[in-house]
Amino acid sequence: MLIDVHSHLDDKSFDTDLKRVLENARRENIRVVTSCVNPDFFEKSLRIVKNNGVFLTLGLTPTILNPETLQLTTGLIEKNKNEIVGIGEVGLDYYWIKDNKKREKQKENFVRFIELSKKLDLPLVVHSRDAEHDVIKILKENEKPALLHCFSGSLEQANDAISFGCLLSIPTSVVNSKQKQELVKKIPLDHIVLETDSPWLSPKPKTRNEPANLKFAAKKIAELTETDFQTVSKRTTSNAADFFNLNSKDLSQ
C-alpha cells in the first residue's frame, strides 16, 4: 500500500472522470489525501471524500490574503474538525508574493494556522515556495513539526526541518527532478512521505497527474536509495499513517 499525502481532487480537470481516477488509485492499492485550499470548494471536497475512502485536509493558498476568506477558512476548519485529517496546505509563497508587507501578512496568517492546529490537535501540511528558510524558522519557533509539501529546499534546510520532527513530502516529479533525486539519496526514509500534487507534477511531462502515478515515485526512490519498492512503500506509508493518525481500519476502507 501507498499513501498519496497530497493531491487536489477538487480541481476541475477531474470533474469528468473522477470515478475512474479513484478506481485507478484503488487498483494500485493507493490511499489518497486530497487538499482543499479554498473555502469555496469545501463542499465539493466533502462530496468527494464521502464513501470514496479518501481523506481530506483543509487550508488556504498562502497567496490569498483577504481577511474575510481567512476567517471563513478557520471557521470551517473548527466546525469540521472531525471531517478532516489535517490543516493544509498553508504556509508561505515568495515566488508569487514579492511585496514585503504582503509577505509579513502571509507570516501572520501562517502563525494563525499553526496556533489553530495546536488548539485542535490536527496535523499541519505546509506549502513553501522560495520561502523554506522562513517556513522552517517559524515552525521551529512555534514548536510545530509539520509535513512539508513538495519540499524544494536544500539538504541543510531538510536536515534542520527533520531535526524537530518534520516530514519531507517527495512528489512524483522526483522521476525527472535532479534536485529531488539528490535530496532523496541523503534523507532517511523515516522522514519521507510521498505525494502526487495531482493534477500537477506528473512523472510524465505535459500530462495530467493522478494518484495512481504515485507508484512511479516509490519505484524511483527505491532505485535512488538502493532498496526495494516494498521497503519504500512500507516506510512511507507508515510515516504518513502516523502523521495523519490513520489506523488500519481507516486504510482498509
SEZA-309202 format. One record per residue (C-alpha): residue in three letters; residue number from 1; x, y, z; chain. Coordinates in steps of 0.25 Angstrom, whole numbers, m for minus. Each point is the difference from the previous one (the first is absolute). Layout:
@res:Ala, n:NUM, px:X, py:Y, pz:Z, chain:A
...
This chain:
@res:Met, n:1, px:0, py:0, pz:0, chain:A
@res:Leu, n:2, px:4, py:14, pz:m3, chain:A
@res:Ile, n:3, px:m6, py:13, pz:5, chain:A
@res:Asp, n:4, px:m1, py:13, pz:m8, chain:A
@res:Val, n:5, px:1, py:10, pz:11, chain:A
@res:His, n:6, px:m3, py:12, pz:m9, chain:A
@res:Ser, n:7, px:m9, py:2, pz:m12, chain:A
@res:His, n:8, px:m11, py:9, pz:m5, chain:A
@res:Leu, n:9, px:m11, py:m9, pz:m5, chain:A
@res:Asp, n:10, px:m10, py:12, pz:1, chain:A
@res:Asp, n:11, px:8, py:6, pz:m13, chain:A
@res:Lys, n:12, px:m9, py:2, pz:m12, chain:A
@res:Ser, n:13, px:8, py:m9, pz:m8, chain:A
@res:Phe, n:14, px:m5, py:m12, pz:8, chain:A
@res:Asp, n:15, px:m15, py:4, pz:m2, chain:A
@res:Thr, n:16, px:m3, py:m9, pz:m11, chain:A
@res:Asp, n:17, px:8, py:m13, pz:4, chain:A
@res:Leu, n:18, px:2, py:0, pz:15, chain:A
@res:Lys, n:19, px:m6, py:m13, pz:2, chain:A
@res:Arg, n:20, px:9, py:m6, pz:m10, chain:A
@res:Val, n:21, px:12, py:7, pz:7, chain:A
@res:Leu, n:22, px:m4, py:m6, pz:13, chain:A
@res:Glu, n:23, px:m1, py:m14, pz:m5, chain:A
@res:Asn, n:24, px:13, py:1, pz:m6, chain:A
@res:Ala, n:25, px:6, py:4, pz:13, chain:A
@res:Arg, n:26, px:m7, py:m12, pz:7, chain:A
@res:Arg, n:27, px:5, py:m9, pz:m10, chain:A
@res:Glu, n:28, px:14, py:4, pz:3, chain:A
@res:Asn, n:29, px:m3, py:m1, pz:15, chain:A
@res:Ile, n:30, px:2, py:15, pz:2, chain:A
@res:Arg, n:31, px:m8, py:8, pz:11, chain:A
@res:Val, n:32, px:m2, py:14, pz:m3, chain:A
@res:Val, n:33, px:0, py:13, pz:8, chain:A
@res:Thr, n:34, px:m6, py:12, pz:m7, chain:A
@res:Ser, n:35, px:3, py:14, pz:4, chain:A
@res:Cys, n:36, px:m10, py:11, pz:m1, chain:A
@res:Val, n:37, px:6, py:14, pz:0, chain:A
@res:Asn, n:38, px:m11, py:9, pz:m3, chain:A
@res:Pro, n:39, px:m13, py:0, pz:9, chain:A
@res:Asp, n:40, px:m8, py:2, pz:m13, chain:A
@res:Phe, n:41, px:3, py:m15, pz:m3, chain:A
@res:Phe, n:42, px:m2, py:m6, pz:13, chain:A
@res:Glu, n:43, px:m14, py:m6, pz:m2, chain:A
@res:Lys, n:44, px:5, py:m6, pz:m13, chain:A
@res:Ser, n:45, px:12, py:m6, pz:7, chain:A
@res:Leu, n:46, px:m9, py:m6, pz:11, chain:A
@res:Arg, n:47, px:m9, py:m6, pz:m11, chain:A
@res:Ile, n:48, px:13, py:m6, pz:m6, chain:A
@res:Val, n:49, px:5, py:m7, pz:13, chain:A
@res:Lys, n:50, px:m14, py:m5, pz:4, chain:A
@res:Asn, n:51, px:0, py:m15, pz:m3, chain:A
@res:Asn, n:52, px:12, py:0, pz:m8, chain:A
@res:Gly, n:53, px:11, py:m4, pz:10, chain:A
@res:Val, n:54, px:6, py:14, pz:m2, chain:A
@res:Phe, n:55, px:6, py:9, pz:11, chain:A
@res:Leu, n:56, px:m1, py:15, pz:1, chain:A
@res:Thr, n:57, px:8, py:11, pz:4, chain:A
@res:Leu, n:58, px:m5, py:15, pz:0, chain:A
@res:Gly, n:59, px:9, py:12, pz:m1, chain:A
@res:Leu, n:60, px:2, py:13, pz:m8, chain:A
@res:Thr, n:61, px:9, py:3, pz:m11, chain:A
@res:Pro, n:62, px:10, py:10, pz:6, chain:A
@res:Thr, n:63, px:m1, py:10, pz:m11, chain:A
@res:Ile, n:64, px:m15, py:2, pz:4, chain:A
@res:Leu, n:65, px:2, py:11, pz:11, chain:A
@res:Asn, n:66, px:m15, py:5, pz:1, chain:A
@res:Pro, n:67, px:m3, py:0, pz:14, chain:A
@res:Glu, n:68, px:m15, py:m4, pz:m2, chain:A
@res:Thr, n:69, px:5, py:m12, pz:m8, chain:A
@res:Leu, n:70, px:10, py:m3, pz:12, chain:A
@res:Gln, n:71, px:m11, py:1, pz:10, chain:A
@res:Leu, n:72, px:m10, py:m9, pz:m8, chain:A
@res:Thr, n:73, px:11, py:m11, pz:m2, chain:A
@res:Thr, n:74, px:4, py:0, pz:15, chain:A
@res:Gly, n:75, px:m15, py:m1, pz:3, chain:A
@res:Leu, n:76, px:m2, py:m12, pz:m9, chain:A
@res:Ile, n:77, px:12, py:m7, pz:6, chain:A
@res:Glu, n:78, px:m5, py:2, pz:14, chain:A
@res:Lys, n:79, px:m15, py:m4, pz:m4, chain:A
@res:Asn, n:80, px:5, py:m12, pz:m8, chain:A
@res:Lys, n:81, px:12, py:m5, pz:8, chain:A
@res:Asn, n:82, px:m5, py:m14, pz:1, chain:A
@res:Glu, n:83, px:m2, py:m1, pz:m15, chain:A
@res:Ile, n:84, px:14, py:4, pz:m3, chain:A
@res:Val, n:85, px:14, py:m7, pz:3, chain:A
@res:Gly, n:86, px:8, py:12, pz:0, chain:A
@res:Ile, n:87, px:1, py:15, pz:m3, chain:A
@res:Gly, n:88, px:7, py:4, pz:m13, chain:A
@res:Glu, n:89, px:5, py:3, pz:m9, chain:A
@res:Val, n:90, px:4, py:14, pz:7, chain:A
@res:Gly, n:91, px:13, py:7, pz:0, chain:A
@res:Leu, n:92, px:9, py:10, pz:m7, chain:A
@res:Asp, n:93, px:1, py:3, pz:m15, chain:A
@res:Tyr, n:94, px:11, py:10, pz:m4, chain:A
@res:Tyr, n:95, px:0, py:m4, pz:m15, chain:A
@res:Trp, n:96, px:m13, py:7, pz:m2, chain:A
@res:Ile, n:97, px:0, py:10, pz:11, chain:A
@res:Lys, n:98, px:12, py:9, pz:m1, chain:A
@res:Asp, n:99, px:m5, py:12, pz:8, chain:A
@res:Asn, n:100, px:6, py:0, pz:14, chain:A
@res:Lys, n:101, px:m13, py:5, pz:7, chain:A
@res:Lys, n:102, px:m8, py:m11, pz:m6, chain:A
@res:Arg, n:103, px:11, py:m10, pz:4, chain:A
@res:Glu, n:104, px:m2, py:4, pz:14, chain:A
@res:Lys, n:105, px:m15, py:m2, pz:m1, chain:A
@res:Gln, n:106, px:3, py:m14, pz:m5, chain:A
@res:Lys, n:107, px:8, py:m3, pz:12, chain:A
@res:Glu, n:108, px:m11, py:5, pz:9, chain:A
@res:Asn, n:109, px:m10, py:m9, pz:m6, chain:A
@res:Phe, n:110, px:10, py:m12, pz:0, chain:A
@res:Val, n:111, px:2, py:2, pz:15, chain:A
@res:Arg, n:112, px:m15, py:1, pz:2, chain:A
@res:Phe, n:113, px:m2, py:m14, pz:m7, chain:A
@res:Ile, n:114, px:11, py:m5, pz:8, chain:A
@res:Glu, n:115, px:m7, py:4, pz:13, chain:A
@res:Leu, n:116, px:m13, py:m6, pz:m5, chain:A
@res:Ser, n:117, px:7, py:m13, pz:m3, chain:A
@res:Lys, n:118, px:5, py:0, pz:14, chain:A
@res:Lys, n:119, px:m14, py:3, pz:6, chain:A
@res:Leu, n:120, px:m7, py:m11, pz:m8, chain:A
@res:Asp, n:121, px:12, py:m10, pz:1, chain:A
@res:Leu, n:122, px:0, py:m1, pz:m15, chain:A
@res:Pro, n:123, px:12, py:m3, pz:m9, chain:A
@res:Leu, n:124, px:5, py:12, pz:m8, chain:A
@res:Val, n:125, px:3, py:m1, pz:m15, chain:A
@res:Val, n:126, px:9, py:11, pz:m5, chain:A
@res:His, n:127, px:2, py:7, pz:m13, chain:A
@res:Ser, n:128, px:14, py:7, pz:m2, chain:A
@res:Arg, n:129, px:4, py:6, pz:m14, chain:A
@res:Asp, n:130, px:13, py:8, pz:1, chain:A
@res:Ala, n:131, px:m2, py:1, pz:15, chain:A
@res:Glu, n:132, px:6, py:m12, pz:6, chain:A
@res:His, n:133, px:9, py:8, pz:10, chain:A
@res:Asp, n:134, px:m12, py:8, pz:6, chain:A
@res:Val, n:135, px:m10, py:m12, pz:0, chain:A
@res:Ile, n:136, px:10, py:m9, pz:8, chain:A
@res:Lys, n:137, px:4, py:12, pz:9, chain:A
@res:Ile, n:138, px:m15, py:3, pz:3, chain:A
@res:Leu, n:139, px:m3, py:m15, pz:2, chain:A
@res:Lys, n:140, px:12, py:m2, pz:10, chain:A
@res:Glu, n:141, px:m4, py:13, pz:8, chain:A
@res:Asn, n:142, px:m14, py:m5, pz:2, chain:A
@res:Glu, n:143, px:5, py:m14, pz:3, chain:A
@res:Lys, n:144, px:m9, py:m6, pz:m11, chain:A
@res:Pro, n:145, px:5, py:m12, pz:m8, chain:A
@res:Ala, n:146, px:m7, py:m1, pz:m14, chain:A
@res:Leu, n:147, px:m1, py:m7, pz:m13, chain:A
@res:Leu, n:148, px:8, py:9, pz:m10, chain:A
@res:His, n:149, px:m8, py:m2, pz:m13, chain:A
@res:Cys, n:150, px:9, py:m1, pz:m13, chain:A
@res:Phe, n:151, px:12, py:3, pz:8, chain:A
@res:Ser, n:152, px:10, py:8, pz:m9, chain:A
@res:Gly, n:153, px:10, py:5, pz:10, chain:A
@res:Ser, n:154, px:15, py:m3, pz:2, chain:A
@res:Leu, n:155, px:6, py:m12, pz:7, chain:A
@res:Glu, n:156, px:3, py:9, pz:11, chain:A
@res:Gln, n:157, px:m14, py:5, pz:1, chain:A
@res:Ala, n:158, px:m5, py:m14, pz:m1, chain:A
@res:Asn, n:159, px:9, py:m5, pz:12, chain:A
@res:Asp, n:160, px:m5, py:13, pz:8, chain:A
@res:Ala, n:161, px:m14, py:m4, pz:m2, chain:A
@res:Ile, n:162, px:1, py:m15, pz:3, chain:A
@res:Ser, n:163, px:8, py:4, pz:13, chain:A
@res:Phe, n:164, px:m13, py:4, pz:7, chain:A
@res:Gly, n:165, px:m9, py:m10, pz:m6, chain:A
@res:Cys, n:166, px:m5, py:5, pz:m14, chain:A
@res:Leu, n:167, px:m3, py:m10, pz:m12, chain:A
@res:Leu, n:168, px:5, py:3, pz:m14, chain:A
@res:Ser, n:169, px:m10, py:m3, pz:m11, chain:A
@res:Ile, n:170, px:6, py:m4, pz:m13, chain:A
@res:Pro, n:171, px:m9, py:1, pz:m12, chain:A
@res:Thr, n:172, px:m1, py:m8, pz:m13, chain:A
@res:Ser, n:173, px:9, py:10, pz:m7, chain:A
@res:Val, n:174, px:12, py:m7, pz:7, chain:A
@res:Val, n:175, px:0, py:m9, pz:m12, chain:A
@res:Asn, n:176, px:6, py:12, pz:m8, chain:A
@res:Ser, n:177, px:5, py:10, pz:10, chain:A
@res:Lys, n:178, px:14, py:0, pz:3, chain:A
@res:Gln, n:179, px:m1, py:8, pz:13, chain:A
@res:Lys, n:180, px:m10, py:m9, pz:6, chain:A
@res:Gln, n:181, px:8, py:m12, pz:m4, chain:A
@res:Glu, n:182, px:12, py:5, pz:7, chain:A
@res:Leu, n:183, px:m8, py:3, pz:12, chain:A
@res:Val, n:184, px:m6, py:m14, pz:1, chain:A
@res:Lys, n:185, px:14, py:m6, pz:m1, chain:A
@res:Lys, n:186, px:4, py:7, pz:13, chain:A
@res:Ile, n:187, px:m13, py:0, pz:9, chain:A
@res:Pro, n:188, px:m4, py:m12, pz:8, chain:A
@res:Leu, n:189, px:m13, py:m7, pz:m5, chain:A
@res:Asp, n:190, px:m5, py:2, pz:15, chain:A
@res:His, n:191, px:m2, py:15, pz:m4, chain:A
@res:Ile, n:192, px:m6, py:m2, pz:m14, chain:A
@res:Val, n:193, px:m15, py:0, pz:m5, chain:A
@res:Leu, n:194, px:m5, py:m1, pz:m14, chain:A
@res:Glu, n:195, px:m9, py:9, pz:m8, chain:A
@res:Thr, n:196, px:m5, py:3, pz:m14, chain:A
@res:Asp, n:197, px:m5, py:14, pz:2, chain:A
@res:Ser, n:198, px:m10, py:m4, pz:m11, chain:A
@res:Pro, n:199, px:m4, py:5, pz:m10, chain:A
@res:Trp, n:200, px:14, py:6, pz:0, chain:A
@res:Leu, n:201, px:15, py:m5, pz:1, chain:A
@res:Ser, n:202, px:m3, py:m12, pz:m9, chain:A
@res:Pro, n:203, px:11, py:m10, pz:m2, chain:A
@res:Lys, n:204, px:m4, py:1, pz:m15, chain:A
@res:Pro, n:205, px:3, py:14, pz:m4, chain:A
@res:Lys, n:206, px:m12, py:8, pz:m6, chain:A
@res:Thr, n:207, px:m10, py:m10, pz:5, chain:A
@res:Arg, n:208, px:m10, py:1, pz:11, chain:A
@res:Asn, n:209, px:5, py:m7, pz:13, chain:A
@res:Glu, n:210, px:m9, py:m9, pz:8, chain:A
@res:Pro, n:211, px:2, py:m8, pz:13, chain:A
@res:Ala, n:212, px:2, py:m13, pz:m7, chain:A
@res:Asn, n:213, px:13, py:5, pz:m5, chain:A
@res:Leu, n:214, px:6, py:0, pz:14, chain:A
@res:Lys, n:215, px:6, py:m13, pz:m3, chain:A
@res:Phe, n:216, px:10, py:6, pz:m9, chain:A
@res:Ala, n:217, px:5, py:9, pz:11, chain:A
@res:Ala, n:218, px:2, py:m12, pz:9, chain:A
@res:Lys, n:219, px:7, py:m8, pz:m11, chain:A
@res:Lys, n:220, px:9, py:11, pz:m3, chain:A
@res:Ile, n:221, px:3, py:2, pz:15, chain:A
@res:Ala, n:222, px:3, py:m15, pz:2, chain:A
@res:Glu, n:223, px:10, py:2, pz:m12, chain:A
@res:Leu, n:224, px:7, py:12, pz:6, chain:A
@res:Thr, n:225, px:1, py:m6, pz:14, chain:A
@res:Glu, n:226, px:4, py:m13, pz:m5, chain:A
@res:Thr, n:227, px:m11, py:m7, pz:7, chain:A
@res:Asp, n:228, px:m13, py:m7, pz:m5, chain:A
@res:Phe, n:229, px:m14, py:5, pz:m3, chain:A
@res:Gln, n:230, px:m6, py:m7, pz:12, chain:A
@res:Thr, n:231, px:9, py:6, pz:10, chain:A
@res:Val, n:232, px:m3, py:14, pz:m6, chain:A
@res:Ser, n:233, px:m15, py:m3, pz:0, chain:A
@res:Lys, n:234, px:0, py:m5, pz:15, chain:A
@res:Arg, n:235, px:9, py:11, pz:6, chain:A
@res:Thr, n:236, px:m7, py:12, pz:m7, chain:A
@res:Thr, n:237, px:m14, py:m6, pz:2, chain:A
@res:Ser, n:238, px:3, py:m2, pz:15, chain:A
@res:Asn, n:239, px:6, py:15, pz:1, chain:A
@res:Ala, n:240, px:m13, py:5, pz:m7, chain:A
@res:Ala, n:241, px:m10, py:m8, pz:9, chain:A
@res:Asp, n:242, px:7, py:4, pz:12, chain:A
@res:Phe, n:243, px:0, py:15, pz:m4, chain:A
@res:Phe, n:244, px:m14, py:0, pz:m3, chain:A
@res:Asn, n:245, px:m4, py:m9, pz:11, chain:A
@res:Leu, n:246, px:m6, py:m11, pz:m9, chain:A
@res:Asn, n:247, px:m2, py:m14, pz:5, chain:A
@res:Ser, n:248, px:m2, py:m13, pz:m8, chain:A
@res:Lys, n:249, px:m15, py:2, pz:0, chain:A
@res:Asp, n:250, px:1, py:13, pz:m7, chain:A
@res:Leu, n:251, px:10, py:m5, pz:m10, chain:A
@res:Ser, n:252, px:m8, py:m13, pz:m3, chain:A
@res:Gln, n:253, px:m13, py:8, pz:m5, chain:A
